[in-house]
Amino acid sequence: MRTVNPELQSRRRAEIISAAEGCFLKRGFHQTSMQNIAAASGLSMGLLYRYFANKEAIIDAVAQRDQEASLAAIAALPVQGEVVTPWVTLLIEGADMASSPDYAAVSSEILAEANRSPKIREKLQASEAALELAIINKLAAQQKSGAVDLSDSVKSTAQSLMLLFDGLTMRKLVTPPEQHMSIQKGFDRMVRGLLSHGDD
């Protein structure tokens, strides 16, 4: 009886996801078939279906991968001491990745498909809710330690940070690189204003 190799399974899933993203980038989500993904992965259709039942399952895996990375980054933020700069750095680095051409193109394909598929939309909404909750919990811990001084509720502040992040990502997408530093300075001021209310 063949034993399961978790490391091989994890690596193969990652390879399939990467190949699928390449197909989405080249053809668009709607025009990409499971056959295209199997060919790009170098796998048979039968083996591909052992890992993912359909394209929606692959999208779910992409969202889960990105969510896990975001949650891990938020969890790693300090609770005490100087915490505002780490927030600014995390959000700017995240916006850099999210506004990169390939990442943004694949994200746009997924968002477009979410408008057609209630299941995908629900998955994305659940992912955003989990991210918001992680930010709320981290801010609450930082507030309790006295590391931040919020002018609004923890939940409202978390939502504002997410809105600022989305705005920064969009500005980076639509403005020339030479303007990014100026945009980031404004972003820095707004985040510090949210998290450092009452500071001189």
MOPEJO-V839049 format. One line per field, one symbol per residue. phi: phi as a letter, one per 40 degrees, with the letter a starting at -180 (. if undefined). A space follows every 10 residues. Layout:
phi = ???
This chain:
phi = .cccbdcccc cccccccccc ccccccbgcc ccbccccccc cgbccccdcc cbcaccccdd cccccccccc ccccccccbb gcbcddcdcd cccccdcccc dccccccccc ccccccbdcc cccccccccc cccccdcccc cccccgcbbc cbcccccccc ccccccccdc cccbbcdccc cccccccdcc ccccbbdgcc
